[in-house]
């Protein structure tokens, strides 16, 4: 019984798809961990979910596109449209983290980190792991190292809290 369930699961969730989703979780976690350590409103869970969600959308769009090409050669579905939808939706989510109060704008870096998490997730969803790894490492370095540099060089003035 367990063996038949495992065989059925392999048929519906190929190992490559599981790996794409796992890589998206790890990429989102890398960025989210840094934001969590900085005590920002969008932290570990948010970035993981954004990255994973973007990957799931891309995987679904690519699979749907491939299925439609196999079944109906005349119908072509474009996964780039899914990518455009992800970018727009994540932009809206990021905009919700930006706050303007008393002449100060806060949350821009958090919005950008949500945006890069979605980009990392879409890269994983497309199977572009090298792009996701390099992008994730570079984003982490920008967030982590530059925050340390700002603190050490007193660039972090009260009007730039993010």
Rosetta silent file (secondary structure, phi, psi, omega in degrees, C-alpha in Angstrom):
SEQUENCE: XXXXXXXXXXXXXXXXXXXXXXXXXXXXXXXXXXXXXXXXXXXXXXXXXXXXXXXXXXXXXXXXXXXXXXXXXXXXXXXXXXXXXXXXXXXXXXXXXXXXXXXXXXXXXXXXXXXXXXXXXXXXXXXXXXXXXXXXXXXXXXXXXXXXXXXXXXXXXXXXXX
SCORE:     score description
SCORE:     0.000 S_00000001
   1 L     0.000  -49.721 -179.728    0.000    0.000    0.000 S_00000001
   2 H   -62.634  -39.626 -179.995    2.721    2.515    0.961 S_00000001
   3 H   -63.526  -40.142  179.099    4.715    1.576   -2.123 S_00000001
   4 H   -67.149  -36.203  176.661    1.728    2.246   -4.398 S_00000001
   5 H   -65.723  -40.180  178.695    1.187    5.634   -2.730 S_00000001
   6 H   -64.792  -42.625  178.213    4.868    6.505   -3.244 S_00000001
   7 H   -63.144  -39.875  178.110    4.690    5.501   -6.905 S_00000001
   8 H   -66.473  -40.037  178.277    1.558    7.609   -7.330 S_00000001
   9 H   -64.066  -38.804  178.665    3.241   10.574   -5.611 S_00000001
  10 H   -63.811  -34.043 -179.438    6.244   10.260   -7.938 S_00000001
  11 H   -68.632  -38.471 -175.853    3.903   10.384  -10.903 S_00000001
  12 H   -92.077  -23.672 -179.427    2.245   13.615   -9.732 S_00000001
  13 L  -132.656   86.150 -179.334    5.224   15.325   -8.071 S_00000001
  14 L   -60.490  155.926 -179.328    8.457   14.572   -9.898 S_00000001
  15 H   -57.405  -39.006  178.813   11.687   14.843   -7.959 S_00000001
  16 H   -60.398  -41.711  179.408   12.730   17.868  -10.026 S_00000001
  17 H   -65.040  -43.326  177.681    9.563   19.740   -9.013 S_00000001
  18 H   -61.567  -40.256  178.942   10.139   18.954   -5.346 S_00000001
  19 H   -66.207  -40.282  177.160   13.732   20.162   -5.696 S_00000001
  20 H   -59.090  -44.376 -178.907   12.578   23.394   -7.368 S_00000001
  21 H   -68.401  -40.586  177.556   10.220   24.064   -4.486 S_00000001
  22 H   -63.019  -42.975  177.878   12.838   23.206   -1.858 S_00000001
  23 H   -62.177  -38.122  177.419   15.355   25.533   -3.508 S_00000001
  24 H   -64.089  -40.861  177.035   12.746   28.315   -3.478 S_00000001
  25 H   -61.446  -45.530 -179.498   12.184   27.752    0.244 S_00000001
  26 H   -65.423  -40.634  179.069   15.932   27.923    0.896 S_00000001
  27 H   -64.229  -45.137  177.390   16.361   31.041   -1.240 S_00000001
  28 H   -64.124  -36.267  179.678   13.498   32.806    0.540 S_00000001
  29 H   -66.533  -36.343  179.558   14.851   31.680    3.903 S_00000001
  30 H   -60.207  -47.275  179.716   18.256   33.182    3.176 S_00000001
  31 H   -73.705  -43.404 -178.713   16.779   36.632    2.619 S_00000001
  32 H   -62.862  -34.650  179.065   14.072   36.263    5.254 S_00000001
  33 H   -62.348  -43.904  179.877   16.568   35.245    7.929 S_00000001
  34 H   -63.844  -41.711 -179.970   18.511   38.477    7.465 S_00000001
  35 H   -67.574  -36.358  177.386   15.312   40.546    7.629 S_00000001
  36 H   -63.622  -43.124  179.534   14.181   38.622   10.712 S_00000001
  37 H   -64.177  -28.517  178.083   17.502   39.344   12.431 S_00000001
  38 L   -86.324    3.013  178.883   16.988   43.055   11.660 S_00000001
  39 L    58.301   43.842  178.679   13.522   42.788   13.299 S_00000001
  40 L   -90.864  154.829 -175.439   11.726   43.899   10.143 S_00000001
  41 L   -62.086  -35.966  176.934    7.983   43.331    9.672 S_00000001
  42 L   -99.395  104.792 -174.175    8.436   40.967    6.716 S_00000001
  43 L  -112.778 -140.614 -172.339   10.753   38.286    8.028 S_00000001
  44 H   -57.676  -55.713 -176.566   11.562   34.631    7.575 S_00000001
  45 H   -63.083  -42.296 -179.110    8.088   33.208    6.978 S_00000001
  46 H   -60.434  -47.314 -177.175    6.997   36.016    4.661 S_00000001
  47 H   -68.619  -36.876  176.339   10.046   35.694    2.421 S_00000001
  48 H   -63.056  -46.183 -178.295    9.829   31.911    2.320 S_00000001
  49 H   -66.370  -38.163  177.718    6.157   32.063    1.349 S_00000001
  50 H   -64.063  -46.619 -178.876    6.732   34.717   -1.332 S_00000001
  51 H   -64.741  -46.290  178.977    9.593   32.721   -2.839 S_00000001
  52 H   -63.688  -43.355  179.087    7.737   29.405   -2.666 S_00000001
  53 H   -61.266  -42.378  178.170    4.563   30.946   -4.070 S_00000001
  54 H   -62.728  -41.059  178.915    6.455   32.441   -7.002 S_00000001
  55 H   -64.144  -43.594 -179.432    8.065   29.068   -7.690 S_00000001
  56 H   -62.811  -42.698  176.946    4.734   27.256   -7.589 S_00000001
  57 H   -60.741  -44.068 -178.295    3.209   29.772  -10.019 S_00000001
  58 H   -68.452  -42.818  178.990    6.135   29.393  -12.436 S_00000001
  59 H   -60.013  -46.145  179.153    6.194   25.590  -12.210 S_00000001
  60 H   -61.862  -43.059 -179.669    2.462   25.495  -12.859 S_00000001
  61 H   -64.985  -42.476 -179.633    2.717   27.919  -15.789 S_00000001
  62 H   -66.705  -43.835  179.459    5.591   26.023  -17.388 S_00000001
  63 H   -64.699  -41.334  177.756    3.855   22.657  -16.948 S_00000001
  64 H   -62.789  -41.553  178.365    0.598   24.034  -18.328 S_00000001
  65 H   -62.792  -43.622  179.727    2.462   25.470  -21.297 S_00000001
  66 H   -67.084  -41.375  178.968    4.206   22.157  -21.963 S_00000001
  67 H   -63.349  -41.551 -177.836    0.955   20.186  -21.596 S_00000001
  68 H   -68.746  -32.965  178.294   -0.909   22.470  -23.976 S_00000001
  69 H   -70.375  -33.232  179.106    1.810   22.178  -26.607 S_00000001
  70 H   -73.261  -41.257 -175.097    1.685   18.390  -26.408 S_00000001
  71 H   -81.169  -41.285 -174.234   -2.099   18.144  -26.568 S_00000001
  72 L  -135.308   94.096 -175.878   -2.970   20.960  -28.944 S_00000001
  73 L   -56.168  -27.154 -177.242   -0.118   22.082  -31.152 S_00000001
  74 L   -79.402  -24.778 -178.421   -2.016   25.189  -32.275 S_00000001
  75 L   -91.679  124.749  179.080   -2.588   26.492  -28.729 S_00000001
  76 L  -122.778  118.174  175.071    0.473   28.052  -27.150 S_00000001
  77 L   -96.577  140.308 -172.765    0.370   29.200  -23.554 S_00000001
  78 L  -107.847  111.359  178.753    3.072   31.638  -22.525 S_00000001
  79 H   -66.711  -15.669  178.034    4.703   31.175  -19.081 S_00000001
  80 H   -65.336  -29.149  176.267    6.099   34.705  -19.367 S_00000001
  81 H   -64.507  -37.753  176.022    2.590   35.969  -18.645 S_00000001
  82 H   -63.787  -41.484  178.220    2.707   34.169  -15.303 S_00000001
  83 H   -59.647  -44.195  178.528    6.036   35.830  -14.614 S_00000001
  84 H   -62.414  -39.527  177.524    4.506   39.245  -15.359 S_00000001
  85 H   -64.895  -39.297  177.837    1.626   38.464  -12.997 S_00000001
  86 H   -63.212  -45.491 -178.663    4.032   37.469  -10.233 S_00000001
  87 H   -60.563  -45.266  179.084    6.006   40.685  -10.654 S_00000001
  88 H   -64.618  -44.610 -179.560    2.846   42.797  -10.480 S_00000001
  89 H   -65.039  -40.738  179.558    1.407   40.935   -7.519 S_00000001
  90 H   -71.030  -33.512  175.194    4.628   41.055   -5.551 S_00000001
  91 H   -60.586  -40.601  177.131    4.985   44.751   -6.350 S_00000001
  92 H   -64.507  -43.034  177.845    1.594   45.293   -4.766 S_00000001
  93 H   -62.029  -45.322  179.338    2.634   43.246   -1.720 S_00000001
  94 H   -63.049  -39.095  179.523    5.882   45.193   -1.424 S_00000001
  95 H   -60.648  -30.733  178.556    4.069   48.515   -1.717 S_00000001
  96 L   -68.612  -16.714  179.351    2.068   47.549    1.345 S_00000001
  97 L   -91.027   -9.684 -179.080    5.257   47.450    3.416 S_00000001
  98 L   -88.955  126.982 -176.836    6.249   51.027    2.538 S_00000001
  99 E  -123.525  135.324  173.588    5.045   53.557    5.088 S_00000001
 100 E  -115.477  124.551 -177.885    5.283   57.312    4.930 S_00000001
 101 E  -146.366  127.068  177.564    4.979   59.111    8.230 S_00000001
 102 L    51.363   44.334  176.985    5.998   62.641    9.210 S_00000001
 103 L    79.410   -1.526  178.514    8.078   63.124    6.092 S_00000001
 104 E  -105.311  143.769  175.779    9.941   59.834    6.522 S_00000001
 105 E  -112.411  126.770  179.708    9.620   56.863    4.227 S_00000001
 106 E  -127.082  150.911  173.967   10.175   53.441    5.765 S_00000001
 107 L   100.270    1.761 -177.291    9.988   49.924    4.402 S_00000001
 108 H   -65.902  -42.343  178.838   11.631   50.386    1.016 S_00000001
 109 H   -66.326  -36.953  176.364   14.348   47.812    1.726 S_00000001
 110 H   -62.925  -43.010  177.789   11.726   45.390    3.023 S_00000001
 111 H   -61.377  -42.385  179.709    9.732   45.875   -0.196 S_00000001
 112 H   -66.390  -36.003  179.411   12.871   45.264   -2.248 S_00000001
 113 H   -70.027  -33.663  174.479   13.697   42.131   -0.256 S_00000001
 114 H   -65.913  -40.959  179.533   10.201   40.767   -0.904 S_00000001
 115 H   -62.702  -45.630  179.587   10.697   41.517   -4.596 S_00000001
 116 H   -68.271  -33.384  176.446   14.054   39.697   -4.753 S_00000001
 117 H   -61.452  -40.181  176.756   12.541   36.744   -2.865 S_00000001
 118 H   -66.163  -39.325  178.072    9.923   36.446   -5.607 S_00000001
 119 H   -63.525  -40.638  178.148   12.645   36.672   -8.249 S_00000001
 120 H   -64.822  -41.827  178.278   14.590   33.891   -6.529 S_00000001
 121 H   -63.549  -42.132  178.427   11.444   31.775   -6.343 S_00000001
 122 H   -66.476  -35.539  176.483   10.656   32.253  -10.020 S_00000001
 123 H   -61.636  -44.090  177.462   14.253   31.337  -10.870 S_00000001
 124 H   -64.668  -41.536  179.399   13.867   28.111   -8.894 S_00000001
 125 H   -62.441  -27.344  177.469   10.482   27.471  -10.498 S_00000001
 126 L   -90.772   -1.271 -179.476   12.120   27.729  -13.917 S_00000001
 127 L    79.384   17.282  179.647   14.931   25.396  -12.849 S_00000001
 128 L   -95.495   71.211 -172.909   17.541   28.173  -13.017 S_00000001
 129 H   -68.176  -37.729  179.472   19.296   27.202   -9.798 S_00000001
 130 H   -62.938  -41.073  176.847   22.606   28.934  -10.514 S_00000001
 131 H   -61.670  -44.383 -179.517   20.733   32.199  -11.055 S_00000001
 132 H   -66.184  -42.409 -179.407   18.804   31.693   -7.815 S_00000001
 133 H   -65.478  -49.971 -179.856   21.899   30.789   -5.791 S_00000001
 134 H   -62.913  -44.973  177.872   23.982   33.686   -7.083 S_00000001
 135 H   -61.383  -41.089  179.430   21.058   36.117   -6.751 S_00000001
 136 H   -66.129  -43.761  179.162   20.322   34.894   -3.219 S_00000001
 137 H   -64.456  -45.223  179.842   23.935   35.155   -2.081 S_00000001
 138 H   -64.200  -42.064  178.376   24.326   38.622   -3.587 S_00000001
 139 H   -63.405  -42.581  178.189   21.040   39.849   -2.076 S_00000001
 140 H   -61.235  -44.916  179.818   22.032   38.467    1.319 S_00000001
 141 H   -62.349  -41.312  177.912   25.424   40.170    1.101 S_00000001
 142 H   -60.936  -48.542 -178.077   23.818   43.469    0.140 S_00000001
 143 H   -66.809  -46.354 -173.852   21.375   43.296    3.036 S_00000001
 144 H   -78.250  -54.114 -174.159   23.780   41.959    5.647 S_00000001
 145 H   -68.031  -42.400 -179.076   27.115   43.526    4.774 S_00000001
 146 H   -69.948  -30.616  174.241   25.806   46.966    3.888 S_00000001
 147 H   -63.341  -41.022  177.860   23.751   47.112    7.087 S_00000001
 148 H   -65.980  -42.111  179.742   26.974   46.442    9.021 S_00000001
 149 H   -63.638  -44.084  178.040   28.861   49.015    6.978 S_00000001
 150 H   -59.724  -41.558  179.735   26.162   51.646    7.533 S_00000001
 151 H   -65.039  -44.084 -176.920   26.290   51.020   11.266 S_00000001
 152 H   -71.373  -33.137 -175.819   30.086   51.218   11.436 S_00000001
 153 L   -99.871    9.527  178.635   30.446   54.321    9.287 S_00000001
 154 L    60.129   25.656  175.626   27.513   56.220   10.840 S_00000001
 155 L   -75.905  -15.592 -175.322   25.732   56.394    7.489 S_00000001
 156 L   -84.570   81.684 -179.515   22.629   55.156    9.217 S_00000001
 157 L   -84.131  164.277 -175.626   21.038   58.479   10.152 S_00000001
 158 L   -58.091  -26.000 -178.325   17.586   58.680   11.779 S_00000001
 159 L   -80.814   -6.203  178.351   15.877   59.561    8.500 S_00000001
 160 L  -121.661   78.590 -176.653   17.080   56.249    6.940 S_00000001
 161 L   -86.939   -6.369 -176.373   15.714   53.552    9.217 S_00000001
 162 L  -116.644    0.000    0.000   15.428   50.857    6.587 S_00000001
